[in-house]
Amino acid sequence: MPVIDMSSLKPVGEFGSRAWGEACAEVSIRILEAADLPSTITWAFSEDYTHPPARLMQGGRERAGYFIVVKSGKVTAGDGIPDEVLKIPGFHVRIPWGCICNQSGALYGRAGQQQRTADQQVLYAAIREYVGRDNPFGLTINSEGKPNQFLDPVAPWPPEVGAALGEGSEQGNGLHNIAATLQTDSPEFAGLPVTALRVPIFADMTDQQQADYVKLCGIRM
């Protein structure tokens, strides 16, 4: 049975906000501590959302996002992205806030994840065409010389971690759906055309919406 009771959750803050990051970290610790993970696991997770709205960075906050570390049988997590976390091999993402904010609030299982990915590919291709250059989002160049939202050092999800954080995802539970439930809507996406999974539809935006959206993603024309 999943550790987190979804009916007990309510939205706490915008995607990438301090309140939301702290809430995601808290539930991650609860889930992983209940899993009694092997002490041999050393692995980290971080999501760093660049170009966030200024309102999310008040109070001296330096990065929008949150992290999870599993090391020597101990689980730590929190808001922000400490530099030492990025040195631990694992799942590390750095991507503009506007690229994934709205769709991160959609609830889904495996099929929904696949559809979100497909919808995002359409969105990103449309933006590349609009901007007229590759890597318009300024993604980090990886060890293979290619732009990638995933940062080195990469390590696969430990099976025990993946199973714990994904438990019940097909029934509406799991870390993604928990995080989505904790998320409040952001005003920048009000009135934008979106898919069923809340991915912005660039081709259906007005000229002004398109200009505003690429700016929201940190893209300089």
MOGI-V624534 format. One record per residue. N is the residue number from 1. RES is the residue in one letter. SS is DSSP state (@ for helix, = for strand, . for the rest). D_FIRST is the distance of its C-alpha to the first C-alpha in whole Angstrom. Layout:
n->N res->RES ss->SS d_first->D_FIRST
n->N res->RES ss->SS d_first->D_FIRST
This chain:
n->1 res->M ss->. d_first->0
n->2 res->P ss->. d_first->4
n->3 res->V ss->. d_first->6
n->4 res->I ss->. d_first->9
n->5 res->D ss->. d_first->10
n->6 res->M ss->@ d_first->12
n->7 res->S ss->@ d_first->14
n->8 res->S ss->@ d_first->15
n->9 res->L ss->. d_first->17
n->10 res->K ss->. d_first->20
n->11 res->P ss->. d_first->23
n->12 res->V ss->. d_first->24
n->13 res->G ss->= d_first->27
n->14 res->E ss->= d_first->28
n->15 res->F ss->. d_first->27
n->16 res->G ss->. d_first->28
n->17 res->S ss->. d_first->29
n->18 res->R ss->@ d_first->29
n->19 res->A ss->@ d_first->27
n->20 res->W ss->@ d_first->24
n->21 res->G ss->@ d_first->24
n->22 res->E ss->@ d_first->24
n->23 res->A ss->@ d_first->21
n->24 res->C ss->@ d_first->19
n->25 res->A ss->@ d_first->20
n->26 res->E ss->@ d_first->18
n->27 res->V ss->@ d_first->15
n->28 res->S ss->@ d_first->15
n->29 res->I ss->@ d_first->16
n->30 res->R ss->@ d_first->13
n->31 res->I ss->@ d_first->11
n->32 res->L ss->@ d_first->13
n->33 res->E ss->@ d_first->14
n->34 res->A ss->@ d_first->11
n->35 res->A ss->. d_first->11
n->36 res->D ss->. d_first->15
n->37 res->L ss->. d_first->17
n->38 res->P ss->. d_first->20
n->39 res->S ss->. d_first->23
n->40 res->T ss->. d_first->25
n->41 res->I ss->. d_first->23
n->42 res->T ss->= d_first->25
n->43 res->W ss->= d_first->24
n->44 res->A ss->= d_first->24
n->45 res->F ss->= d_first->23
n->46 res->S ss->= d_first->26
n->47 res->E ss->= d_first->27
n->48 res->D ss->= d_first->30
n->49 res->Y ss->= d_first->31
n->50 res->T ss->= d_first->35
n->51 res->H ss->. d_first->38
n->52 res->P ss->. d_first->36
n->53 res->P ss->. d_first->37
n->54 res->A ss->@ d_first->39
n->55 res->R ss->@ d_first->38
n->56 res->L ss->@ d_first->34
n->57 res->M ss->@ d_first->36
n->58 res->Q ss->. d_first->38
n->59 res->G ss->. d_first->38
n->60 res->G ss->. d_first->39
n->61 res->R ss->. d_first->36
n->62 res->E ss->. d_first->37
n->63 res->R ss->. d_first->34
n->64 res->A ss->= d_first->31
n->65 res->G ss->= d_first->28
n->66 res->Y ss->= d_first->25
n->67 res->F ss->= d_first->24
n->68 res->I ss->= d_first->22
n->69 res->V ss->= d_first->23
n->70 res->V ss->= d_first->22
n->71 res->K ss->= d_first->25
n->72 res->S ss->. d_first->25
n->73 res->G ss->. d_first->22
n->74 res->K ss->= d_first->22
n->75 res->V ss->= d_first->20
n->76 res->T ss->= d_first->23
n->77 res->A ss->= d_first->22
n->78 res->G ss->= d_first->25
n->79 res->D ss->= d_first->27
n->80 res->G ss->. d_first->30
n->81 res->I ss->. d_first->30
n->82 res->P ss->. d_first->32
n->83 res->D ss->. d_first->35
n->84 res->E ss->. d_first->33
n->85 res->V ss->@ d_first->30
n->86 res->L ss->@ d_first->32
n->87 res->K ss->@ d_first->33
n->88 res->I ss->. d_first->30
n->89 res->P ss->. d_first->29
n->90 res->G ss->= d_first->26
n->91 res->F ss->= d_first->25
n->92 res->H ss->= d_first->28
n->93 res->V ss->= d_first->29
n->94 res->R ss->= d_first->32
n->95 res->I ss->= d_first->33
n->96 res->P ss->= d_first->35
n->97 res->W ss->@ d_first->33
n->98 res->G ss->@ d_first->34
n->99 res->C ss->@ d_first->33
n->100 res->I ss->@ d_first->29
n->101 res->C ss->. d_first->29
n->102 res->N ss->@ d_first->29
n->103 res->Q ss->@ d_first->27
n->104 res->S ss->@ d_first->24
n->105 res->G ss->@ d_first->23
n->106 res->A ss->. d_first->22
n->107 res->L ss->. d_first->19
n->108 res->Y ss->. d_first->18
n->109 res->G ss->. d_first->17
n->110 res->R ss->@ d_first->19
n->111 res->A ss->@ d_first->22
n->112 res->G ss->@ d_first->22
n->113 res->Q ss->@ d_first->22
n->114 res->Q ss->@ d_first->25
n->115 res->Q ss->@ d_first->27
n->116 res->R ss->@ d_first->26
n->117 res->T ss->@ d_first->28
n->118 res->A ss->@ d_first->31
n->119 res->D ss->@ d_first->31
n->120 res->Q ss->@ d_first->32
n->121 res->Q ss->@ d_first->34
n->122 res->V ss->@ d_first->36
n->123 res->L ss->@ d_first->36
n->124 res->Y ss->@ d_first->37
n->125 res->A ss->@ d_first->40
n->126 res->A ss->@ d_first->41
n->127 res->I ss->@ d_first->42
n->128 res->R ss->@ d_first->43
n->129 res->E ss->@ d_first->46
n->130 res->Y ss->@ d_first->46
n->131 res->V ss->@ d_first->47
n->132 res->G ss->. d_first->49
n->133 res->R ss->. d_first->47
n->134 res->D ss->. d_first->45
n->135 res->N ss->. d_first->42
n->136 res->P ss->. d_first->43
n->137 res->F ss->. d_first->40
n->138 res->G ss->. d_first->41
n->139 res->L ss->. d_first->38
n->140 res->T ss->= d_first->38
n->141 res->I ss->= d_first->40
n->142 res->N ss->. d_first->39
n->143 res->S ss->. d_first->40
n->144 res->E ss->. d_first->41
n->145 res->G ss->. d_first->43
n->146 res->K ss->. d_first->41
n->147 res->P ss->= d_first->39
n->148 res->N ss->= d_first->35
n->149 res->Q ss->. d_first->33
n->150 res->F ss->= d_first->31
n->151 res->L ss->. d_first->33
n->152 res->D ss->. d_first->34
n->153 res->P ss->. d_first->33
n->154 res->V ss->= d_first->30
n->155 res->A ss->. d_first->27
n->156 res->P ss->. d_first->25
n->157 res->W ss->. d_first->21
n->158 res->P ss->. d_first->20
n->159 res->P ss->@ d_first->17
n->160 res->E ss->@ d_first->15
n->161 res->V ss->@ d_first->15
n->162 res->G ss->@ d_first->15
n->163 res->A ss->@ d_first->12
n->164 res->A ss->@ d_first->10
n->165 res->L ss->@ d_first->12
n->166 res->G ss->@ d_first->12
n->167 res->E ss->. d_first->8
n->168 res->G ss->. d_first->8
n->169 res->S ss->@ d_first->11
n->170 res->E ss->@ d_first->13
n->171 res->Q ss->@ d_first->11
n->172 res->G ss->. d_first->13
n->173 res->N ss->. d_first->10
n->174 res->G ss->@ d_first->11
n->175 res->L ss->@ d_first->14
n->176 res->H ss->@ d_first->17
n->177 res->N ss->@ d_first->15
n->178 res->I ss->@ d_first->15
n->179 res->A ss->@ d_first->18
n->180 res->A ss->@ d_first->20
n->181 res->T ss->@ d_first->19
n->182 res->L ss->@ d_first->20
n->183 res->Q ss->= d_first->23
n->184 res->T ss->= d_first->26
n->185 res->D ss->. d_first->29
n->186 res->S ss->. d_first->32
n->187 res->P ss->@ d_first->36
n->188 res->E ss->@ d_first->37
n->189 res->F ss->@ d_first->35
n->190 res->A ss->. d_first->36
n->191 res->G ss->. d_first->38
n->192 res->L ss->. d_first->38
n->193 res->P ss->. d_first->37
n->194 res->V ss->= d_first->34
n->195 res->T ss->. d_first->32
n->196 res->A ss->. d_first->29
n->197 res->L ss->. d_first->26
n->198 res->R ss->. d_first->29
n->199 res->V ss->. d_first->31
n->200 res->P ss->= d_first->34
n->201 res->I ss->. d_first->37
n->202 res->F ss->@ d_first->40
n->203 res->A ss->@ d_first->42
n->204 res->D ss->@ d_first->42
n->205 res->M ss->. d_first->42
n->206 res->T ss->. d_first->46
n->207 res->D ss->@ d_first->48
n->208 res->Q ss->@ d_first->47
n->209 res->Q ss->@ d_first->44
n->210 res->Q ss->@ d_first->44
n->211 res->A ss->@ d_first->46
n->212 res->D ss->@ d_first->44
n->213 res->Y ss->@ d_first->40
n->214 res->V ss->@ d_first->42
n->215 res->K ss->@ d_first->43
n->216 res->L ss->@ d_first->40
n->217 res->C ss->. d_first->38
n->218 res->G ss->. d_first->41
n->219 res->I ss->. d_first->43
n->220 res->R ss->. d_first->47
n->221 res->M ss->. d_first->49
